[in-house]
Amino acid sequence: MPELPEAESARVVLERSALGRRIVAVDDTDSYVCRPHAPGQIGAALLGTELTAAHRRGKTLWCDTAAGPVLGIHLGMSGKIVIADVDGTEVDGGYHWEYGRVPGDYRHTRFSLAFADGGTLRLLDPRRLGRVRLDPPLDALGPDAATVPADRFDAALGTGRAPVKARLLDQHALAGVGNLLADEILWRAGLNPARPVDTLTGAERAQLHRSLQETISDALRDGGVHTLPLVPHRRPGGRCPRDGAELVRATVGGRTTFWCPVHQPR
């Protein structure tokens, strides 16, 4: 599923290939993806204007427009942004799925913009869990996980008996960490995902912050969460890439979780 690194790859595509292009048509007819807007409402706000800047906090994307309304985009669990030019060339960012898709295959389009120069921007989303809306609320999001400094990260972890994984996944506390990133971060830090937050020492909190930074940096550099070393082993019978122990599988914080019983003991 798209997490912070995938959302950042989509933001980069928007910044490089979608800005400054006059919008001449909008397909916002998918009332589920474009909720709470009625069909045509997003189009009425965007026709004739252009995107001027692309932003991201956590997994949430938004674009400023010359006319004033903000276009918010969330990739959901399987979304990607595809920008195609009139000559057929494409650039995309977001989830790494292809499902046999070739350039020009837009069967999973849930929202699109057409530009005056003949190009298009599309949200492709097989699972239809993405979201497009005007003026998205951002105040409830915590600090961005890619840039949060150590003191704000420590405050985001907070205290209490919540499992550390659940706190990492709380987008109100820290924006951008999803299920796969959380398992990778805790695996690198050597922390059991079920550990209550208030049992973490100062040294463990500092190590967790370093692991957060390193994990996100590696995923951004190498092309997404799926490139991280633990992720391919998150399956029944999977083994720890560090010491070869069979990974434990359980539900922590409401999510399927994998960890190594050797270097992440309870």
N, C-alpha and C positions, 0 to 999 in steps of 0.2 A: 504494500500500500504506500502511496506517497507520504513521505514524512518531510522533515525540514530540507534535507538535501535535494529531494525531488522537486519540492516547491521552489527552491532557489534556482534550479535549472530552468523551470518554467518562467520565473521572473526574469532571468537573463535573456531568454528567448523573446519575451515581451519587450524588454528594454532595447534589444538590438534590432528587432525586426517589426515591431508594431507601432512604435511612436511616430507621431507626425504624419500619419496617413489618414486622409479624410474618410470618414465612415459614410457610406451611401446606402447600406442595407443592414438590417439586423434580424436574425432569426431567434426570437425569444419565445417560441410557441410551446416549449416544454414547460408546462406550468408547475411541474414538480421541482425541476432543477432551478427554475427561476422564481420560486415562491419567495416572498408573498406577493409578487407582482403579477398582475393580469397580463396575458399575452398582448404585446404591443407597448406596454408601459416602459420597459427598458429601451426599446427601439425609439420611442418618442423622445427620450432623454438624450440619446446618443447620435441620432441622425444629423449629419452635417458637421459634427465636431470631430475631434481627434484625440487620441490618447497622448498625454504629455509626459508622464512619468510612471514607472512601475516600482511598486514597493512590496515588501514582505515582512511579516512578523510571524514567527513560527511556521505554521502550515497555511496561513491566510495570505492571499495576494490581493492587492488592489491597485488600480490605475487611476491617476488623476486625468481629467479631461479639460480641454480648453473651455468648454461651456460651463464647467463647474461641478456637475454630478460626478461622484466617484463610482467606478465600476469594480465591485468586489468579486473575486473568484476563489473558490475552494475546490481543490482537485478531488476531494472525497477519497475513496479507496483505490480507484483505478483510472483517474483522470490524467490527461496530458493535453497540453496546448500544442496545436499544429498550425503553423503559418505557412501558407502556400502562395507562391507568386504565379503570375500569369504564364510564365514559361514552364511551370510544372515543378520547379524546385521547391523543397520543403525543409523547414527546420522545426524541431519539436523539443519540448521539455516537459518533464513530469514523470509519471510512472513508466518503467522500462518495458512494459508489455508490448507485444506486437500481435500475437494470435494470428500470425500469417498475414498481417496487414502489409500492403505494398503502397507506395505513393499513389495518391488519388483515391484510396479506399477510405471513405468517410462515413461508413455505415453507423458508427457509434457517435455521431455528432449530436450533442445536446444543446449547443448554443453556438452561434457564429456571427461574425461581422464580415461585411464585404467592404473593401476599400475602393476609392475612386480609381486607383491605378490598376485594378483588376485582381489584386491579391485578396486573400481571405484569412481570417483567424477563426479557429474552431476549438471548442472544448470537446474532445473525444473521451467517452467514458462508458465502457462496456457495462459496468455495474450500476450506472445511473445514480451514483451517490454524491456527485459533485454538486456545487451550488454556485449560482450567479445571482447577484443582487446589487441594487444601487445603495450607495452610502452605507456599507456594512458597519455594524457596531464593532469597535476595536478595543474599547476601554476595559472589557472584561479579560482580555488576554494578558498573561504574565509577560515578563521580559523575554526577549528572544534568546533561545538556548544557544545559538551560535556566538552570541556576543556578550552574554551575561557575565559581569565581573564576579569575582569570588564572593564578595560581601553580599551582593544581591542574590547570588545562588544560594548562599547559606540561609538567607532570609526566606527564599522560596521553599527550601526544604522544610523550614520551620521545625516544630516539635510535635509531640503527640505519638500515638501508637499506630498510626497508619503505616503500612508497609512502604519501604523506600521506593519500590517500583511504582506503587499507586501514586505517590507524590510526584515522581518524575513524569508520569502520564497526565497529571492535572494541568490542563492548559491554562487555567486561571492562575496557577502558581508559576509555571514555566512553559512557554509556548514553543512547540516544535518537536517534542520527543514523542514518538509513537511506540508501538509495542516492540518492533524489531530493534530500534535504536536503544530502547530501555534495557533489553536483555543484553545487547552488546556492551553498553556502558557499564552495567553491573558486572558482567563477565570480566571485562578488563580491569575493573576496580577490585575484583576479588570479594565482592559483597553479595550476600544472599539476598535475593529480591524480596523475601518476606520479612527481612529485618525491620523492626519498628524504627521509625525515624529517630525517636528519642534515645535509642541505644547507640547511635553512631558517635564515635569520638571525633574530636576536632581533626585529627590526622586522617580519619576515614572520609570525612566531609571534603577535606582538601583533595584527597586522592580521587574522590568521585567527580569533583569539578574538573580536575585534569583529564580524567577519562572521558567526560562529556566533551571537552574541547577537542581532544585527540580523535575521538570517534567521528564527530561531525566533520572535522577537517579532512580525515581520510575519506569519508563518504563523498564529500564535495569534490575532492581531488580525483577520485577514481570512478565516479559516475553514478553513485547512488548507494542506498542502504544495502542493496543486494550484493555489493562487492565486499562487504565487511566479512572478516574471517569466521565469525560464529554463525552467521545467518544461514549458510548452506547446510549446517548441521542441526538446525532447529527442526527436528523431525523425530518420530519414534525410532529408537535405536541409534540416534545420532551420537557421535562421540566428541568430547572436548578437543578442539584443535591444539590446546596447550599441553594436556597430559594424557589424553586418550581415554579418560574415564567416560562411561556412558552417561549422557546427560539425563537429568531428572526433568520430568514434565509434570506440571501442576497448574492450577489456576491461582493467580495472585492478582489482587486488585481487579478481579473480574476478567482478566485476560489470560490466554494460554501463555505459559511461561516456561522457559528452559534455562537450566543452570547446571554448573558442574559441582558435584558433591564433594570433590577433592579440594578445590581452591576457593569454593564459595560455600563453606559449611554453614549449617544453621546454628 
